[in-house]
């Protein structure tokens, strides 16, 4: 898998180049249920203005850089996109220097494979890109880190694709409490568990859903169900309960040192090679919000990145089990 790390302070030619390269595949995905299944531009813009008004100037800039087309603008709003499923595990290791660790389990053919560092709207953010301005995990210059897992429910409703919600949190929040307030009020189109950790060691996990209010918890571990398992076949297939139990044991019973705890994410039962079913582990991410640092890890490989000293680059990574 070919990964890139890109940095651009303001939306400009680098981002426009990314959009041009990725758009054909994203466009096909966005249209897979037909254009009529997606909201109109007016509906998308109205939803953004209502729920994420601070993002509108940035959204308009990106739409212009994307060429100003109707489909591109509707896609970039992330409002009521086609449904998508992932697996994933994430946990907070609350040692002297607290860290957030996560595995991202997804289809390698539907993934940006990119770390993006931006200085948009005066706020520095870096994280793993999804949909070219959304994020599946990341950290900002205030020392707030965030990560998502799929919540294990079939319900699809009116709301935003969660990668844009993560971007919004990192653009506008500095503490776990502020993030929790945003995650409680912004509607999501599917169920997700979003974990945040701030520089003062405060953390929370929001269990978000399109059909019921978000539940804010003090959970340090999130896999692919919420308070109880609702989608039994998905839970069984992804071993969500077993992964949650394993992580809780590592945190509570064994009290693993940091490096051993991180290393557990690179082995079964947390590490998955089920790529033929679309749920293999694409990477392990380690976030140190106090230091504004992240690492991407694969078996035998580590790529360290810092918000204050971000170096662009590229890596060809061998992902076990991925074609």
C-alpha positions as CSV (number, residue, x, y, z in Angstrom):
1,X,0.0,0.0,0.0
2,X,1.4,3.4,-1.0
3,X,1.0,6.1,1.7
4,X,1.6,9.8,1.5
5,X,2.0,12.6,4.0
6,X,1.1,16.0,2.7
7,X,1.1,19.5,4.3
8,X,-0.7,22.6,3.1
9,X,-1.4,25.6,5.4
10,X,-4.3,26.9,3.3
11,X,-6.5,25.2,0.7
12,X,-4.6,25.4,-2.5
13,X,-3.0,23.6,-5.4
14,X,-1.9,20.5,-3.4
15,X,-5.4,19.9,-2.2
16,X,-6.9,20.6,-5.7
17,X,-4.5,18.0,-7.1
18,X,-5.6,15.5,-4.6
19,X,-9.2,16.1,-5.4
20,X,-8.6,15.7,-9.1
21,X,-6.8,12.4,-8.5
22,X,-9.3,10.9,-6.1
23,X,-12.6,12.3,-7.4
24,X,-13.4,9.7,-10.1
25,X,-13.5,6.9,-7.6
26,X,-15.3,8.9,-5.0
27,X,-17.8,10.1,-7.6
28,X,-18.6,6.5,-8.6
29,X,-19.1,5.6,-4.9
30,X,-21.2,8.7,-4.2
31,X,-23.5,7.8,-7.2
32,X,-23.8,4.1,-6.5
33,X,-27.4,4.4,-5.3
34,X,-28.2,7.0,-8.0
35,X,-28.1,10.7,-7.8
36,X,-31.6,11.1,-6.5
37,X,-30.6,9.2,-3.4
38,X,-28.3,12.0,-2.3
39,X,-29.5,15.4,-1.0
40,X,-29.5,18.5,-3.2
41,X,-26.8,21.2,-2.9
42,X,-29.3,23.5,-1.2
43,X,-30.1,20.8,1.4
44,X,-26.4,20.1,2.0
45,X,-25.4,23.7,2.4
46,X,-28.4,24.3,4.7
47,X,-27.4,21.4,6.9
48,X,-23.8,22.6,7.1
49,X,-25.0,26.2,8.0
50,X,-27.2,24.8,10.7
51,X,-24.9,22.3,12.4
52,X,-21.3,23.4,11.5
53,X,-21.5,27.1,10.5
54,X,-17.8,27.7,11.3
55,X,-17.0,25.3,8.4
56,X,-18.9,27.1,5.7
57,X,-16.1,29.5,4.5
58,X,-13.7,26.5,4.3
59,X,-16.3,24.4,2.5
60,X,-16.9,27.1,-0.1
61,X,-13.1,27.4,-0.7
62,X,-12.8,23.6,-1.2
63,X,-15.8,23.5,-3.5
64,X,-14.2,26.2,-5.7
65,X,-10.8,24.3,-5.7
66,X,-12.8,21.1,-6.7
67,X,-14.0,22.9,-9.8
68,X,-17.4,24.2,-8.5
69,X,-19.4,21.3,-9.8
70,X,-22.7,20.4,-8.3
71,X,-21.8,16.7,-7.5
72,X,-18.5,17.6,-6.0
73,X,-20.1,20.2,-3.7
74,X,-22.7,17.8,-2.6
75,X,-20.1,15.1,-1.9
76,X,-17.8,17.5,0.0
77,X,-20.7,18.4,2.4
78,X,-20.6,14.8,3.7
79,X,-24.3,15.1,4.2
80,X,-26.3,11.9,3.9
81,X,-23.6,10.0,2.0
82,X,-24.0,6.3,1.0
83,X,-23.6,4.0,4.0
84,X,-20.2,2.5,4.7
85,X,-19.0,-0.1,7.2
86,X,-15.7,-0.6,9.0
87,X,-14.5,-2.5,12.0
88,X,-11.8,-0.9,14.1
89,X,-10.6,-0.9,17.8
90,X,-9.4,2.0,19.9
91,X,-8.3,2.6,23.4
92,X,-6.8,5.1,25.8
93,X,-3.6,4.0,27.7
94,X,-3.7,6.4,30.7
95,X,-0.1,6.3,31.8
96,X,2.2,9.1,32.7
97,X,2.0,10.3,29.0
98,X,-1.5,9.2,28.0
99,X,-1.8,7.8,24.4
100,X,-4.7,7.0,22.1
101,X,-4.1,3.8,20.1
102,X,-6.3,2.6,17.3
103,X,-6.6,0.0,14.5
104,X,-8.4,1.0,11.4
105,X,-10.0,-2.0,9.7
106,X,-11.4,-1.3,6.3
107,X,-11.3,-2.0,2.6
108,X,-7.9,-1.0,1.2
109,X,-9.5,-0.1,-2.2
110,X,-11.7,2.5,-0.6
111,X,-9.1,4.4,1.4
112,X,-7.1,7.6,0.9
113,X,-3.9,6.2,2.4
114,X,-2.8,9.7,3.4
115,X,-1.9,11.7,6.4
116,X,-2.9,15.3,5.9
117,X,-1.5,18.3,7.8
118,X,-3.5,21.5,7.4
119,X,-3.5,25.0,8.9
120,X,-7.0,25.8,7.8
121,X,-8.8,28.7,9.5
122,X,-5.8,29.2,11.8
123,X,-5.9,25.8,13.4
124,X,-3.2,23.2,12.8
125,X,-4.6,19.7,12.4
126,X,-3.0,16.4,11.2
127,X,-4.6,13.1,10.8
128,X,-5.6,10.2,8.6
129,X,-7.6,11.5,5.6
130,X,-11.0,10.2,4.5
131,X,-13.0,11.9,1.7
132,X,-10.1,14.4,1.2
133,X,-11.0,16.7,4.1
134,X,-12.7,14.4,6.6
135,X,-10.6,12.4,9.1
136,X,-10.9,9.0,10.7
137,X,-8.4,10.0,13.4
138,X,-6.3,13.0,14.1
139,X,-4.8,15.6,16.6
140,X,-4.8,19.4,16.7
141,X,-2.5,22.1,18.0
142,X,-4.5,22.4,21.2
143,X,-3.5,18.8,22.1
144,X,-6.9,17.2,21.3
145,X,-6.9,13.8,19.6
146,X,-9.8,11.9,18.2
147,X,-10.6,8.5,16.6
148,X,-13.7,6.6,15.4
149,X,-15.0,3.1,15.2
150,X,-18.2,1.9,13.5
151,X,-21.0,1.4,16.1
152,X,-22.3,-1.9,14.8
153,X,-25.9,-0.9,13.9
154,X,-27.7,-1.1,10.5
155,X,-29.8,2.1,10.9
156,X,-29.1,4.8,8.4
157,X,-30.6,8.3,8.9
158,X,-30.2,11.9,8.1
159,X,-26.9,13.3,9.2
160,X,-23.3,13.7,8.2
161,X,-20.6,11.2,7.4
162,X,-18.6,10.9,10.6
163,X,-15.2,11.8,9.1
164,X,-16.4,15.4,8.6
165,X,-17.6,15.5,12.2
166,X,-14.1,14.5,13.3
167,X,-12.7,17.3,11.2
168,X,-15.2,19.8,12.7
169,X,-14.2,18.7,16.3
170,X,-10.5,19.3,15.6
171,X,-11.1,22.6,13.8
172,X,-13.3,24.0,16.6
173,X,-12.5,22.3,19.9
174,X,-9.7,22.3,22.4
175,X,-10.9,20.0,25.2
176,X,-12.6,16.6,25.6
177,X,-15.6,18.4,27.1
178,X,-16.0,20.8,24.2
179,X,-15.7,17.8,21.8
180,X,-18.4,15.9,23.7
181,X,-20.8,18.9,23.3
182,X,-20.2,18.9,19.6
183,X,-20.6,15.1,19.3
184,X,-23.8,15.3,21.2
185,X,-25.5,17.8,18.9
186,X,-24.2,17.2,15.3
187,X,-26.3,14.5,13.6
188,X,-24.6,11.5,12.1
189,X,-26.0,9.3,9.3
190,X,-24.8,6.0,10.9
191,X,-23.8,4.8,14.3
192,X,-20.2,5.4,15.4
193,X,-18.2,5.4,18.6
194,X,-15.9,8.5,18.8
195,X,-13.2,8.7,21.4
196,X,-11.4,11.9,22.3
197,X,-8.4,12.5,24.6
198,X,-7.1,16.0,25.5
199,X,-3.8,17.3,26.7
200,X,-5.1,17.4,30.3
201,X,-5.7,13.6,30.2
202,X,-9.5,14.0,30.0
203,X,-11.2,11.6,27.7
204,X,-14.6,10.4,26.7
205,X,-16.3,8.1,24.2
206,X,-19.5,9.3,22.4
207,X,-21.8,6.6,21.1
208,X,-23.5,8.4,18.2
209,X,-26.5,7.2,16.3
210,X,-28.9,8.7,13.7
211,X,-32.1,7.6,15.5
212,X,-31.4,8.4,19.2
213,X,-29.4,10.9,21.2
214,X,-25.7,10.4,21.6
215,X,-24.5,8.7,24.8
216,X,-21.4,10.3,26.3
217,X,-19.4,7.8,28.3
218,X,-16.1,7.5,30.2
219,X,-15.2,4.4,28.2
220,X,-11.5,4.1,27.5
221,X,-12.2,1.3,25.0
222,X,-14.4,1.2,21.9
223,X,-14.9,-1.5,19.3
224,X,-17.9,-2.2,17.0
225,X,-21.0,-2.2,19.2
226,X,-22.5,0.3,21.6
227,X,-24.1,-0.4,24.9
228,X,-25.2,-3.8,23.7
229,X,-24.8,-5.9,20.5
230,X,-27.6,-5.2,18.1
231,X,-26.3,-6.5,14.8
232,X,-25.4,-10.0,15.8
233,X,-23.9,-11.3,12.6
234,X,-21.6,-8.3,12.2
235,X,-20.6,-8.6,15.9
236,X,-19.7,-12.2,15.4
237,X,-17.9,-11.7,12.2
238,X,-15.8,-8.8,13.5
239,X,-15.3,-10.3,17.0
240,X,-16.3,-6.9,18.5
241,X,-17.1,-8.3,22.0
242,X,-14.0,-10.4,22.2
243,X,-11.8,-7.4,21.1
244,X,-13.4,-5.1,23.7
245,X,-12.9,-7.7,26.4
246,X,-9.3,-8.3,25.4
247,X,-8.5,-4.5,25.6
248,X,-10.2,-4.1,28.9
249,X,-8.2,-6.9,30.3
250,X,-5.0,-5.3,29.1
251,X,-5.9,-2.0,30.7
252,X,-7.4,-3.3,34.0
253,X,-5.9,-6.7,34.8
254,X,-2.5,-6.8,33.2
255,X,-1.6,-3.1,33.3
256,X,0.6,-3.4,30.3
257,X,3.5,-0.9,29.9
258,X,2.9,1.5,27.0
259,X,5.0,-0.3,24.3
260,X,3.5,-3.7,25.1
261,X,0.0,-2.2,25.0
262,X,0.6,-0.7,21.6
263,X,2.2,-3.9,20.4
264,X,-1.0,-5.8,21.2
265,X,-2.7,-3.9,18.4
266,X,-0.4,-5.5,15.8
267,X,-1.4,-9.1,16.8
268,X,-4.6,-11.1,16.9
269,X,-7.3,-10.7,18.2
270,X,-7.0,-7.0,17.5
271,X,-5.0,-7.2,14.2
272,X,-7.1,-8.5,11.3
273,X,-6.2,-9.9,7.9
274,X,-9.8,-10.4,6.7
275,X,-9.3,-8.3,3.6
276,X,-11.3,-10.6,1.4
277,X,-14.3,-9.6,3.6
278,X,-13.3,-5.9,3.6
279,X,-12.2,-5.6,7.2
280,X,-8.5,-6.0,7.4
281,X,-6.3,-3.8,9.5
282,X,-4.9,-1.1,7.3
283,X,-2.8,0.6,10.0
284,X,-2.3,1.1,13.7
285,X,-2.2,4.8,14.8
286,X,-0.7,6.0,18.1
287,X,-1.5,9.6,19.2
288,X,0.3,11.5,21.9
289,X,-1.8,14.6,22.2
290,X,0.4,16.4,24.7
291,X,3.3,16.2,22.3
292,X,1.0,16.8,19.2
293,X,2.5,13.7,17.7
294,X,1.3,10.6,15.9
295,X,2.8,7.3,14.7
296,X,1.5,5.0,12.0
297,X,2.6,1.4,12.6
298,X,2.5,-1.8,10.6
299,X,4.3,-5.1,11.5
300,X,8.0,-4.2,11.3
301,X,7.5,-0.5,10.3
302,X,6.8,2.7,12.2
303,X,6.3,6.2,10.7
304,X,6.5,9.0,13.2
305,X,4.9,12.4,12.4
306,X,4.8,15.7,14.4
307,X,2.5,18.6,14.0
308,X,5.2,21.1,14.9
309,X,7.8,19.6,12.6
310,X,5.8,17.8,9.9
311,X,7.8,16.3,7.1
312,X,6.1,15.4,3.8
313,X,6.9,12.1,2.4
314,X,5.7,8.7,1.0
315,X,6.0,5.1,2.1
316,X,5.3,1.8,0.3
317,X,4.0,-0.3,3.1
318,X,3.4,-4.1,3.1
319,X,0.1,-4.8,4.7
320,X,-0.2,-8.5,5.6
321,X,-3.1,-10.1,3.9
322,X,-3.9,-7.1,1.6
323,X,-3.8,-7.6,-2.1
